[in-house]
Amino acid sequence: MSTSPERTRKSDLSPWNWLLLLPIAVPLMPFLFNFDEPRLLGFPAFYWIQLAFIILGVTTTTFVYRITKAKGDDK
C-alpha cells in the first residue's frame, strides 16, 4: 500500500489575527459607552455606540481575512 500524500496544513498563526481581539475587548470597556449624551438622531449614546461596535467587528474581521488570505496566496 502506498503512503498517504503529505497534507499541506494552513497555519492560523498570523500576527494579524491579534487584531481580532479588538472587537472583543473594546465593548467590554463600559467607560466608553456609559453615558446618555450625545444623542444621535434622538438615540442615546449607548445605543448608537453599540451599533458602532458591530461596524468595528465587521470591519476588523474583513480586514484580517483579506490580509491573511492575500498572504496565503503567495505560497
mmCIF file of the N, C-alpha and C atoms, coordinates in Angstrom:
data_MODEL
# 
_entry.id   MODEL 
# 
loop_
_atom_site.group_PDB 
_atom_site.id 
_atom_site.type_symbol 
_atom_site.label_atom_id 
_atom_site.label_alt_id 
_atom_site.label_comp_id 
_atom_site.label_asym_id 
_atom_site.label_entity_id 
_atom_site.label_seq_id 
_atom_site.pdbx_PDB_ins_code 
_atom_site.Cartn_x 
_atom_site.Cartn_y 
_atom_site.Cartn_z 
_atom_site.occupancy 
_atom_site.B_iso_or_equiv 
_atom_site.pdbx_formal_charge 
_atom_site.auth_seq_id 
_atom_site.auth_comp_id 
_atom_site.auth_asym_id 
_atom_site.auth_atom_id 
_atom_site.pdbx_PDB_model_num 
ATOM 1   N N  . MET A 1 1  ? 0.839   -1.181 0.000  1.00 0.00 ? 1  MET A N  1 
ATOM 2   C CA . MET A 1 1  ? 0.000   0.000  0.000  1.00 0.00 ? 1  MET A CA 1 
ATOM 3   C C  . MET A 1 1  ? 0.884   1.244  0.000  1.00 0.00 ? 1  MET A C  1 
ATOM 4   N N  . SER A 1 2  ? 0.421   2.218  -0.681 1.00 0.00 ? 2  SER A N  1 
ATOM 5   C CA . SER A 1 2  ? 1.196   3.452  -0.739 1.00 0.00 ? 2  SER A CA 1 
ATOM 6   C C  . SER A 1 2  ? 0.863   4.335  0.465  1.00 0.00 ? 2  SER A C  1 
ATOM 7   N N  . THR A 1 3  ? 1.815   5.148  0.803  1.00 0.00 ? 3  THR A N  1 
ATOM 8   C CA . THR A 1 3  ? 1.591   6.062  1.922  1.00 0.00 ? 3  THR A CA 1 
ATOM 9   C C  . THR A 1 3  ? 0.730   7.222  1.449  1.00 0.00 ? 3  THR A C  1 
ATOM 10  N N  . SER A 1 4  ? -0.009  7.786  2.365  1.00 0.00 ? 4  SER A N  1 
ATOM 11  C CA . SER A 1 4  ? -0.883  8.903  2.006  1.00 0.00 ? 4  SER A CA 1 
ATOM 12  C C  . SER A 1 4  ? -0.041  10.125 1.670  1.00 0.00 ? 4  SER A C  1 
ATOM 13  N N  . PRO A 1 5  ? -0.512  10.911 0.722  1.00 0.00 ? 5  PRO A N  1 
ATOM 14  C CA . PRO A 1 5  ? 0.249   12.115 0.364  1.00 0.00 ? 5  PRO A CA 1 
ATOM 15  C C  . PRO A 1 5  ? 0.302   13.088 1.540  1.00 0.00 ? 5  PRO A C  1 
ATOM 16  N N  . GLU A 1 6  ? 1.393   13.809 1.586  1.00 0.00 ? 6  GLU A N  1 
ATOM 17  C CA . GLU A 1 6  ? 1.529   14.793 2.667  1.00 0.00 ? 6  GLU A CA 1 
ATOM 18  C C  . GLU A 1 6  ? 0.478   15.877 2.511  1.00 0.00 ? 6  GLU A C  1 
ATOM 19  N N  . ARG A 1 7  ? -0.115  16.195 3.600  1.00 0.00 ? 7  ARG A N  1 
ATOM 20  C CA . ARG A 1 7  ? -1.133  17.239 3.586  1.00 0.00 ? 7  ARG A CA 1 
ATOM 21  C C  . ARG A 1 7  ? -0.470  18.574 3.877  1.00 0.00 ? 7  ARG A C  1 
ATOM 22  N N  . THR A 1 8  ? -0.825  19.549 3.100  1.00 0.00 ? 8  THR A N  1 
ATOM 23  C CA . THR A 1 8  ? -0.352  20.895 3.398  1.00 0.00 ? 8  THR A CA 1 
ATOM 24  C C  . THR A 1 8  ? -1.311  21.493 4.401  1.00 0.00 ? 8  THR A C  1 
ATOM 25  N N  . ARG A 1 9  ? -0.797  21.880 5.508  1.00 0.00 ? 9  ARG A N  1 
ATOM 26  C CA . ARG A 1 9  ? -1.632  22.395 6.590  1.00 0.00 ? 9  ARG A CA 1 
ATOM 27  C C  . ARG A 1 9  ? -1.509  23.912 6.636  1.00 0.00 ? 9  ARG A C  1 
ATOM 28  N N  . LYS A 1 10 ? -2.633  24.579 6.580  1.00 0.00 ? 10 LYS A N  1 
ATOM 29  C CA . LYS A 1 10 ? -2.645  26.035 6.630  1.00 0.00 ? 10 LYS A CA 1 
ATOM 30  C C  . LYS A 1 10 ? -2.472  26.487 8.071  1.00 0.00 ? 10 LYS A C  1 
ATOM 31  N N  . SER A 1 11 ? -1.557  27.380 8.268  1.00 0.00 ? 11 SER A N  1 
ATOM 32  C CA . SER A 1 11 ? -1.278  27.880 9.608  1.00 0.00 ? 11 SER A CA 1 
ATOM 33  C C  . SER A 1 11 ? -2.138  29.102 9.906  1.00 0.00 ? 11 SER A C  1 
ATOM 34  N N  . ASP A 1 12 ? -2.718  29.130 11.086 1.00 0.00 ? 12 ASP A N  1 
ATOM 35  C CA . ASP A 1 12 ? -3.510  30.283 11.523 1.00 0.00 ? 12 ASP A CA 1 
ATOM 36  C C  . ASP A 1 12 ? -2.727  31.136 12.500 1.00 0.00 ? 12 ASP A C  1 
ATOM 37  N N  . LEU A 1 13 ? -1.420  31.073 12.420 1.00 0.00 ? 13 LEU A N  1 
ATOM 38  C CA . LEU A 1 13 ? -0.581  31.774 13.386 1.00 0.00 ? 13 LEU A CA 1 
ATOM 39  C C  . LEU A 1 13 ? -0.115  33.139 12.880 1.00 0.00 ? 13 LEU A C  1 
ATOM 40  N N  . SER A 1 14 ? -0.893  33.754 12.031 1.00 0.00 ? 14 SER A N  1 
ATOM 41  C CA . SER A 1 14 ? -0.527  35.066 11.510 1.00 0.00 ? 14 SER A CA 1 
ATOM 42  C C  . SER A 1 14 ? -0.640  36.120 12.617 1.00 0.00 ? 14 SER A C  1 
ATOM 43  N N  . PRO A 1 15 ? 0.313   37.033 12.693 1.00 0.00 ? 15 PRO A N  1 
ATOM 44  C CA . PRO A 1 15 ? 0.212   38.097 13.701 1.00 0.00 ? 15 PRO A CA 1 
ATOM 45  C C  . PRO A 1 15 ? -0.990  39.021 13.478 1.00 0.00 ? 15 PRO A C  1 
ATOM 46  N N  . TRP A 1 16 ? -1.525  39.028 12.275 1.00 0.00 ? 16 TRP A N  1 
ATOM 47  C CA . TRP A 1 16 ? -2.710  39.852 12.006 1.00 0.00 ? 16 TRP A CA 1 
ATOM 48  C C  . TRP A 1 16 ? -3.919  39.377 12.800 1.00 0.00 ? 16 TRP A C  1 
ATOM 49  N N  . ASN A 1 17 ? -3.926  38.120 13.208 1.00 0.00 ? 17 ASN A N  1 
ATOM 50  C CA . ASN A 1 17 ? -5.063  37.583 13.970 1.00 0.00 ? 17 ASN A CA 1 
ATOM 51  C C  . ASN A 1 17 ? -5.218  38.263 15.328 1.00 0.00 ? 17 ASN A C  1 
ATOM 52  N N  . TRP A 1 18 ? -4.173  38.873 15.837 1.00 0.00 ? 18 TRP A N  1 
ATOM 53  C CA . TRP A 1 18 ? -4.269  39.598 17.113 1.00 0.00 ? 18 TRP A CA 1 
ATOM 54  C C  . TRP A 1 18 ? -5.245  40.768 17.025 1.00 0.00 ? 18 TRP A C  1 
ATOM 55  N N  . LEU A 1 19 ? -5.437  41.300 15.825 1.00 0.00 ? 19 LEU A N  1 
ATOM 56  C CA . LEU A 1 19 ? -6.398  42.397 15.658 1.00 0.00 ? 19 LEU A CA 1 
ATOM 57  C C  . LEU A 1 19 ? -7.831  41.957 15.966 1.00 0.00 ? 19 LEU A C  1 
ATOM 58  N N  . LEU A 1 20 ? -8.094  40.662 15.898 1.00 0.00 ? 20 LEU A N  1 
ATOM 59  C CA . LEU A 1 20 ? -9.441  40.170 16.173 1.00 0.00 ? 20 LEU A CA 1 
ATOM 60  C C  . LEU A 1 20 ? -9.822  40.319 17.641 1.00 0.00 ? 20 LEU A C  1 
ATOM 61  N N  . LEU A 1 21 ? -8.853  40.589 18.486 1.00 0.00 ? 21 LEU A N  1 
ATOM 62  C CA . LEU A 1 21 ? -9.161  40.857 19.898 1.00 0.00 ? 21 LEU A CA 1 
ATOM 63  C C  . LEU A 1 21 ? -9.781  42.236 20.093 1.00 0.00 ? 21 LEU A C  1 
ATOM 64  N N  . LEU A 1 22 ? -9.556  43.120 19.153 1.00 0.00 ? 22 LEU A N  1 
ATOM 65  C CA . LEU A 1 22 ? -10.079 44.486 19.256 1.00 0.00 ? 22 LEU A CA 1 
ATOM 66  C C  . LEU A 1 22 ? -11.600 44.528 19.378 1.00 0.00 ? 22 LEU A C  1 
ATOM 67  N N  . PRO A 1 23 ? -12.364 43.878 18.479 1.00 0.00 ? 23 PRO A N  1 
ATOM 68  C CA . PRO A 1 23 ? -13.819 43.950 18.641 1.00 0.00 ? 23 PRO A CA 1 
ATOM 69  C C  . PRO A 1 23 ? -14.346 43.151 19.834 1.00 0.00 ? 23 PRO A C  1 
ATOM 70  N N  . ILE A 1 24 ? -13.508 42.357 20.461 1.00 0.00 ? 24 ILE A N  1 
ATOM 71  C CA . ILE A 1 24 ? -13.916 41.645 21.676 1.00 0.00 ? 24 ILE A CA 1 
ATOM 72  C C  . ILE A 1 24 ? -13.646 42.510 22.898 1.00 0.00 ? 24 ILE A C  1 
ATOM 73  N N  . ALA A 1 25 ? -12.486 43.148 22.935 1.00 0.00 ? 25 ALA A N  1 
ATOM 74  C CA . ALA A 1 25 ? -12.070 43.901 24.115 1.00 0.00 ? 25 ALA A CA 1 
ATOM 75  C C  . ALA A 1 25 ? -12.755 45.267 24.234 1.00 0.00 ? 25 ALA A C  1 
ATOM 76  N N  . VAL A 1 26 ? -12.946 45.943 23.125 1.00 0.00 ? 26 VAL A N  1 
ATOM 77  C CA . VAL A 1 26 ? -13.496 47.308 23.181 1.00 0.00 ? 26 VAL A CA 1 
ATOM 78  C C  . VAL A 1 26 ? -14.901 47.346 23.794 1.00 0.00 ? 26 VAL A C  1 
ATOM 79  N N  . PRO A 1 27 ? -15.834 46.469 23.409 1.00 0.00 ? 27 PRO A N  1 
ATOM 80  C CA . PRO A 1 27 ? -17.165 46.537 24.042 1.00 0.00 ? 27 PRO A CA 1 
ATOM 81  C C  . PRO A 1 27 ? -17.165 46.159 25.529 1.00 0.00 ? 27 PRO A C  1 
ATOM 82  N N  . LEU A 1 28 ? -16.095 45.576 26.014 1.00 0.00 ? 28 LEU A N  1 
ATOM 83  C CA . LEU A 1 28 ? -16.018 45.216 27.434 1.00 0.00 ? 28 LEU A CA 1 
ATOM 84  C C  . LEU A 1 28 ? -15.560 46.374 28.312 1.00 0.00 ? 28 LEU A C  1 
ATOM 85  N N  . MET A 1 29 ? -15.341 47.535 27.710 1.00 0.00 ? 29 MET A N  1 
ATOM 86  C CA . MET A 1 29 ? -14.911 48.722 28.452 1.00 0.00 ? 29 MET A CA 1 
ATOM 87  C C  . MET A 1 29 ? -16.101 49.672 28.605 1.00 0.00 ? 29 MET A C  1 
ATOM 88  N N  . PRO A 1 30 ? -16.825 49.579 29.727 1.00 0.00 ? 30 PRO A N  1 
ATOM 89  C CA . PRO A 1 30 ? -18.063 50.359 29.867 1.00 0.00 ? 30 PRO A CA 1 
ATOM 90  C C  . PRO A 1 30 ? -17.856 51.872 29.925 1.00 0.00 ? 30 PRO A C  1 
ATOM 91  N N  . PHE A 1 31 ? -16.674 52.327 30.264 1.00 0.00 ? 31 PHE A N  1 
ATOM 92  C CA . PHE A 1 31 ? -16.460 53.778 30.307 1.00 0.00 ? 31 PHE A CA 1 
ATOM 93  C C  . PHE A 1 31 ? -16.565 54.398 28.912 1.00 0.00 ? 31 PHE A C  1 
ATOM 94  N N  . LEU A 1 32 ? -16.534 53.598 27.868 1.00 0.00 ? 32 LEU A N  1 
ATOM 95  C CA . LEU A 1 32 ? -16.676 54.119 26.513 1.00 0.00 ? 32 LEU A CA 1 
ATOM 96  C C  . LEU A 1 32 ? -18.121 54.439 26.146 1.00 0.00 ? 32 LEU A C  1 
ATOM 97  N N  . PHE A 1 33 ? -19.084 53.795 26.803 1.00 0.00 ? 33 PHE A N  1 
ATOM 98  C CA . PHE A 1 33 ? -20.477 53.972 26.392 1.00 0.00 ? 33 PHE A CA 1 
ATOM 99  C C  . PHE A 1 33 ? -21.442 54.141 27.554 1.00 0.00 ? 33 PHE A C  1 
ATOM 100 N N  . ASN A 1 34 ? -20.968 54.383 28.742 1.00 0.00 ? 34 ASN A N  1 
ATOM 101 C CA . ASN A 1 34 ? -21.837 54.502 29.905 1.00 0.00 ? 34 ASN A CA 1 
ATOM 102 C C  . ASN A 1 34 ? -22.271 55.956 30.117 1.00 0.00 ? 34 ASN A C  1 
ATOM 103 N N  . PHE A 1 35 ? -22.946 56.496 29.120 1.00 0.00 ? 35 PHE A N  1 
ATOM 104 C CA . PHE A 1 35 ? -23.470 57.855 29.240 1.00 0.00 ? 35 PHE A CA 1 
ATOM 105 C C  . PHE A 1 35 ? -24.632 58.036 28.276 1.00 0.00 ? 35 PHE A C  1 
ATOM 106 N N  . ASP A 1 36 ? -25.408 59.088 28.503 1.00 0.00 ? 36 ASP A N  1 
ATOM 107 C CA . ASP A 1 36 ? -26.620 59.335 27.727 1.00 0.00 ? 36 ASP A CA 1 
ATOM 108 C C  . ASP A 1 36 ? -26.378 60.298 26.574 1.00 0.00 ? 36 ASP A C  1 
ATOM 109 N N  . GLU A 1 37 ? -25.568 61.270 26.795 1.00 0.00 ? 37 GLU A N  1 
ATOM 110 C CA . GLU A 1 37 ? -25.284 62.284 25.774 1.00 0.00 ? 37 GLU A CA 1 
ATOM 111 C C  . GLU A 1 37 ? -23.950 61.981 25.116 1.00 0.00 ? 37 GLU A C  1 
ATOM 112 N N  . PRO A 1 38 ? -23.710 62.305 23.919 1.00 0.00 ? 38 PRO A N  1 
ATOM 113 C CA . PRO A 1 38 ? -24.555 62.993 22.947 1.00 0.00 ? 38 PRO A CA 1 
ATOM 114 C C  . PRO A 1 38 ? -25.551 62.028 22.317 1.00 0.00 ? 38 PRO A C  1 
ATOM 115 N N  . ARG A 1 39 ? -26.620 62.604 21.855 1.00 0.00 ? 39 ARG A N  1 
ATOM 116 C CA . ARG A 1 39 ? -27.646 61.802 21.180 1.00 0.00 ? 39 ARG A CA 1 
ATOM 117 C C  . ARG A 1 39 ? -27.463 61.935 19.674 1.00 0.00 ? 39 ARG A C  1 
ATOM 118 N N  . LEU A 1 40 ? -27.719 60.845 19.000 1.00 0.00 ? 40 LEU A N  1 
ATOM 119 C CA . LEU A 1 40 ? -27.615 60.828 17.540 1.00 0.00 ? 40 LEU A CA 1 
ATOM 120 C C  . LEU A 1 40 ? -28.973 60.419 16.993 1.00 0.00 ? 40 LEU A C  1 
ATOM 121 N N  . LEU A 1 41 ? -29.637 61.328 16.294 1.00 0.00 ? 41 LEU A N  1 
ATOM 122 C CA . LEU A 1 41 ? -30.990 61.115 15.777 1.00 0.00 ? 41 LEU A CA 1 
ATOM 123 C C  . LEU A 1 41 ? -31.968 60.726 16.883 1.00 0.00 ? 41 LEU A C  1 
ATOM 124 N N  . GLY A 1 42 ? -31.762 61.265 18.080 1.00 0.00 ? 42 GLY A N  1 
ATOM 125 C CA . GLY A 1 42 ? -32.646 61.009 19.199 1.00 0.00 ? 42 GLY A CA 1 
ATOM 126 C C  . GLY A 1 42 ? -32.283 59.774 20.008 1.00 0.00 ? 42 GLY A C  1 
ATOM 127 N N  . PHE A 1 43 ? -31.319 58.990 19.555 1.00 0.00 ? 43 PHE A N  1 
ATOM 128 C CA . PHE A 1 43 ? -30.901 57.789 20.279 1.00 0.00 ? 43 PHE A CA 1 
ATOM 129 C C  . PHE A 1 43 ? -29.792 58.129 21.262 1.00 0.00 ? 43 PHE A C  1 
ATOM 130 N N  . PRO A 1 44 ? -29.868 57.646 22.488 1.00 0.00 ? 44 PRO A N  1 
ATOM 131 C CA . PRO A 1 44 ? -28.793 57.871 23.450 1.00 0.00 ? 44 PRO A CA 1 
ATOM 132 C C  . PRO A 1 44 ? -27.483 57.246 22.956 1.00 0.00 ? 44 PRO A C  1 
ATOM 133 N N  . ALA A 1 45 ? -26.396 57.752 23.480 1.00 0.00 ? 45 ALA A N  1 
ATOM 134 C CA . ALA A 1 45 ? -25.071 57.304 23.056 1.00 0.00 ? 45 ALA A CA 1 
ATOM 135 C C  . ALA A 1 45 ? -24.906 55.795 23.213 1.00 0.00 ? 45 ALA A C  1 
ATOM 136 N N  . PHE A 1 46 ? -25.477 55.220 24.254 1.00 0.00 ? 46 PHE A N  1 
ATOM 137 C CA . PHE A 1 46 ? -25.325 53.788 24.479 1.00 0.00 ? 46 PHE A CA 1 
ATOM 138 C C  . PHE A 1 46 ? -25.739 52.971 23.258 1.00 0.00 ? 46 PHE A C  1 
ATOM 139 N N  . TYR A 1 47 ? -26.869 53.328 22.644 1.00 0.00 ? 47 TYR A N  1 
ATOM 140 C CA . TYR A 1 47 ? -27.393 52.536 21.528 1.00 0.00 ? 47 TYR A CA 1 
ATOM 141 C C  . TYR A 1 47 ? -26.575 52.714 20.258 1.00 0.00 ? 47 TYR A C  1 
ATOM 142 N N  . TRP A 1 48 ? -26.240 53.950 19.906 1.00 0.00 ? 48 TRP A N  1 
ATOM 143 C CA . TRP A 1 48 ? -25.505 54.104 18.660 1.00 0.00 ? 48 TRP A CA 1 
ATOM 144 C C  . TRP A 1 48 ? -24.044 53.684 18.792 1.00 0.00 ? 48 TRP A C  1 
ATOM 145 N N  . ILE A 1 49 ? -23.500 53.689 19.992 1.00 0.00 ? 49 ILE A N  1 
ATOM 146 C CA . ILE A 1 49 ? -22.142 53.167 20.172 1.00 0.00 ? 49 ILE A CA 1 
ATOM 147 C C  . ILE A 1 49 ? -22.139 51.644 20.043 1.00 0.00 ? 49 ILE A C  1 
ATOM 148 N N  . GLN A 1 50 ? -23.215 50.984 20.481 1.00 0.00 ? 50 GLN A N  1 
ATOM 149 C CA . GLN A 1 50 ? -23.323 49.541 20.287 1.00 0.00 ? 50 GLN A CA 1 
ATOM 150 C C  . GLN A 1 50 ? -23.348 49.202 18.798 1.00 0.00 ? 50 GLN A C  1 
ATOM 151 N N  . LEU A 1 51 ? -24.035 49.993 18.009 1.00 0.00 ? 51 LEU A N  1 
ATOM 152 C CA . LEU A 1 51 ? -24.029 49.791 16.560 1.00 0.00 ? 51 LEU A CA 1 
ATOM 153 C C  . LEU A 1 51 ? -22.635 50.042 15.977 1.00 0.00 ? 51 LEU A C  1 
ATOM 154 N N  . ALA A 1 52 ? -21.926 51.005 16.535 1.00 0.00 ? 52 ALA A N  1 
ATOM 155 C CA . ALA A 1 52 ? -20.556 51.266 16.080 1.00 0.00 ? 52 ALA A CA 1 
ATOM 156 C C  . ALA A 1 52 ? -19.642 50.081 16.403 1.00 0.00 ? 52 ALA A C  1 
ATOM 157 N N  . PHE A 1 53 ? -19.895 49.403 17.511 1.00 0.00 ? 53 PHE A N  1 
ATOM 158 C CA . PHE A 1 53 ? -19.106 48.210 17.847 1.00 0.00 ? 53 PHE A CA 1 
ATOM 159 C C  . PHE A 1 53 ? -19.334 47.097 16.824 1.00 0.00 ? 53 PHE A C  1 
ATOM 160 N N  . ILE A 1 54 ? -20.550 46.981 16.320 1.00 0.00 ? 54 ILE A N  1 
ATOM 161 C CA . ILE A 1 54 ? -20.826 45.984 15.281 1.00 0.00 ? 54 ILE A CA 1 
ATOM 162 C C  . ILE A 1 54 ? -20.046 46.313 14.018 1.00 0.00 ? 54 ILE A C  1 
ATOM 163 N N  . ILE A 1 55 ? -20.061 47.573 13.644 1.00 0.00 ? 55 ILE A N  1 
ATOM 164 C CA . ILE A 1 55 ? -19.301 48.008 12.463 1.00 0.00 ? 55 ILE A CA 1 
ATOM 165 C C  . ILE A 1 55 ? -17.806 47.768 12.676 1.00 0.00 ? 55 ILE A C  1 
ATOM 166 N N  . LEU A 1 56 ? -17.311 48.035 13.873 1.00 0.00 ? 56 LEU A N  1 
ATOM 167 C CA . LEU A 1 56 ? -15.910 47.770 14.187 1.00 0.00 ? 56 LEU A CA 1 
ATOM 168 C C  . LEU A 1 56 ? -15.587 46.286 14.027 1.00 0.00 ? 56 LEU A C  1 
ATOM 169 N N  . GLY A 1 57 ? -16.455 45.419 14.515 1.00 0.00 ? 57 GLY A N  1 
ATOM 170 C CA . GLY A 1 57 ? -16.229 43.980 14.406 1.00 0.00 ? 57 GLY A CA 1 
ATOM 171 C C  . GLY A 1 57 ? -16.215 43.494 12.969 1.00 0.00 ? 57 GLY A C  1 
ATOM 172 N N  . VAL A 1 58 ? -17.177 43.957 12.183 1.00 0.00 ? 58 VAL A N  1 
ATOM 173 C CA . VAL A 1 58 ? -17.253 43.552 10.778 1.00 0.00 ? 58 VAL A CA 1 
ATOM 174 C C  . VAL A 1 58 ? -16.041 44.062 10.007 1.00 0.00 ? 58 VAL A C  1 
ATOM 175 N N  . THR A 1 59 ? -15.673 45.307 10.235 1.00 0.00 ? 59 THR A N  1 
ATOM 176 C CA . THR A 1 59 ? -14.534 45.897 9.538  1.00 0.00 ? 59 THR A CA 1 
ATOM 177 C C  . THR A 1 59 ? -13.237 45.181 9.899  1.00 0.00 ? 59 THR A C  1 
ATOM 178 N N  . THR A 1 60 ? -13.030 44.933 11.179 1.00 0.00 ? 60 THR A N  1 
ATOM 179 C CA . THR A 1 60 ? -11.809 44.266 11.623 1.00 0.00 ? 60 THR A CA 1 
ATOM 180 C C  . THR A 1 60 ? -11.726 42.848 11.074 1.00 0.00 ? 60 THR A C  1 
ATOM 181 N N  . THR A 1 61 ? -12.830 42.117 11.141 1.00 0.00 ? 61 THR A N  1 
ATOM 182 C CA . THR A 1 61 ? -12.837 40.745 10.639 1.00 0.00 ? 61 THR A CA 1 
ATOM 183 C C  . THR A 1 61 ? -12.566 40.705 9.138  1.00 0.00 ? 61 THR A C  1 
ATOM 184 N N  . THR A 1 62 ? -13.195 41.604 8.389  1.00 0.00 ? 62 THR A N  1 
ATOM 185 C CA . THR A 1 62 ? -12.976 41.668 6.945  1.00 0.00 ? 62 THR A CA 1 
ATOM 186 C C  . THR A 1 62 ? -11.528 42.014 6.629  1.00 0.00 ? 62 THR A C  1 
ATOM 187 N N  . PHE A 1 63 ? -10.980 42.980 7.338  1.00 0.00 ? 63 PHE A N  1 
ATOM 188 C CA . PHE A 1 63 ? -9.591  43.398 7.112  1.00 0.00 ? 63 PHE A CA 1 
ATOM 189 C C  . PHE A 1 63 ? -8.626  42.240 7.372  1.00 0.00 ? 63 PHE A C  1 
ATOM 190 N N  . VAL A 1 64 ? -8.784  41.559 8.503  1.00 0.00 ? 64 VAL A N  1 
ATOM 191 C CA . VAL A 1 64 ? -7.889  40.446 8.844  1.00 0.00 ? 64 VAL A CA 1 
ATOM 192 C C  . VAL A 1 64 ? -8.043  39.313 7.833  1.00 0.00 ? 64 VAL A C  1 
ATOM 193 N N  . TYR A 1 65 ? -9.262  39.027 7.425  1.00 0.00 ? 65 TYR A N  1 
ATOM 194 C CA . TYR A 1 65 ? -9.487  37.973 6.437  1.00 0.00 ? 65 TYR A CA 1 
ATOM 195 C C  . TYR A 1 65 ? -8.763  38.289 5.132  1.00 0.00 ? 65 TYR A C  1 
ATOM 196 N N  . ARG A 1 66 ? -8.923  39.503 4.644  1.00 0.00 ? 66 ARG A N  1 
ATOM 197 C CA . ARG A 1 66 ? -8.299  39.865 3.364  1.00 0.00 ? 66 ARG A CA 1 
ATOM 198 C C  . ARG A 1 66 ? -6.777  39.878 3.458  1.00 0.00 ? 66 ARG A C  1 
ATOM 199 N N  . ILE A 1 67 ? -6.242  40.373 4.557  1.00 0.00 ? 67 ILE A N  1 
ATOM 200 C CA . ILE A 1 67 ? -4.778  40.414 4.716  1.00 0.00 ? 67 ILE A CA 1 
ATOM 201 C C  . ILE A 1 67 ? -4.204  38.998 4.794  1.00 0.00 ? 67 ILE A C  1 
ATOM 202 N N  . THR A 1 68 ? -4.824  38.145 5.587  1.00 0.00 ? 68 THR A N  1 
ATOM 203 C CA . THR A 1 68 ? -4.286  36.787 5.748  1.00 0.00 ? 68 THR A CA 1 
ATOM 204 C C  . THR A 1 68 ? -4.535  35.949 4.502  1.00 0.00 ? 68 THR A C  1 
ATOM 205 N N  . LYS A 1 69 ? -5.624  36.198 3.782  1.00 0.00 ? 69 LYS A N  1 
ATOM 206 C CA . LYS A 1 69 ? -5.885  35.474 2.547  1.00 0.00 ? 69 LYS A CA 1 
ATOM 207 C C  . LYS A 1 69 ? -4.863  35.856 1.488  1.00 0.00 ? 69 LYS A C  1 
ATOM 208 N N  . ALA A 1 70 ? -4.573  37.132 1.363  1.00 0.00 ? 70 ALA A N  1 
ATOM 209 C CA . ALA A 1 70 ? -3.594  37.603 0.387  1.00 0.00 ? 70 ALA A CA 1 
ATOM 210 C C  . ALA A 1 70 ? -2.201  37.057 0.709  1.00 0.00 ? 70 ALA A C  1 
ATOM 211 N N  . LYS A 1 71 ? -1.884  36.967 1.984  1.00 0.00 ? 71 LYS A N  1 
ATOM 212 C CA . LYS A 1 71 ? -0.582  36.444 2.400  1.00 0.00 ? 71 LYS A CA 1 
ATOM 213 C C  . LYS A 1 71 ? -0.483  34.966 2.083  1.00 0.00 ? 71 LYS A C  1 
ATOM 214 N N  . GLY A 1 72 ? -1.565  34.221 2.236  1.00 0.00 ? 72 GLY A N  1 
ATOM 215 C CA . GLY A 1 72 ? -1.562  32.782 1.988  1.00 0.00 ? 72 GLY A CA 1 
ATOM 216 C C  . GLY A 1 72 ? -1.548  32.439 0.508  1.00 0.00 ? 72 GLY A C  1 
ATOM 217 N N  . ASP A 1 73 ? -1.974  33.351 -0.388 1.00 0.00 ? 73 ASP A N  1 
ATOM 218 C CA . ASP A 1 73 ? -1.993  33.084 -1.809 1.00 0.00 ? 73 ASP A CA 1 
ATOM 219 C C  . ASP A 1 73 ? -0.603  33.046 -2.422 1.00 0.00 ? 73 ASP A C  1 
ATOM 220 N N  . ASP A 1 74 ? 0.381   33.645 -1.761 1.00 0.00 ? 74 ASP A N  1 
ATOM 221 C CA . ASP A 1 74 ? 1.732   33.702 -2.298 1.00 0.00 ? 74 ASP A CA 1 
ATOM 222 C C  . ASP A 1 74 ? 2.427   32.361 -2.280 1.00 0.00 ? 74 ASP A C  1 
ATOM 223 N N  . LYS A 1 75 ? 1.953   31.455 -1.437 1.00 0.00 ? 75 LYS A N  1 
ATOM 224 C CA . LYS A 1 75 ? 2.642   30.164 -1.268 1.00 0.00 ? 75 LYS A CA 1 
ATOM 225 C C  . LYS A 1 75 ? 2.390   29.235 -2.419 1.00 0.00 ? 75 LYS A C  1 
# 
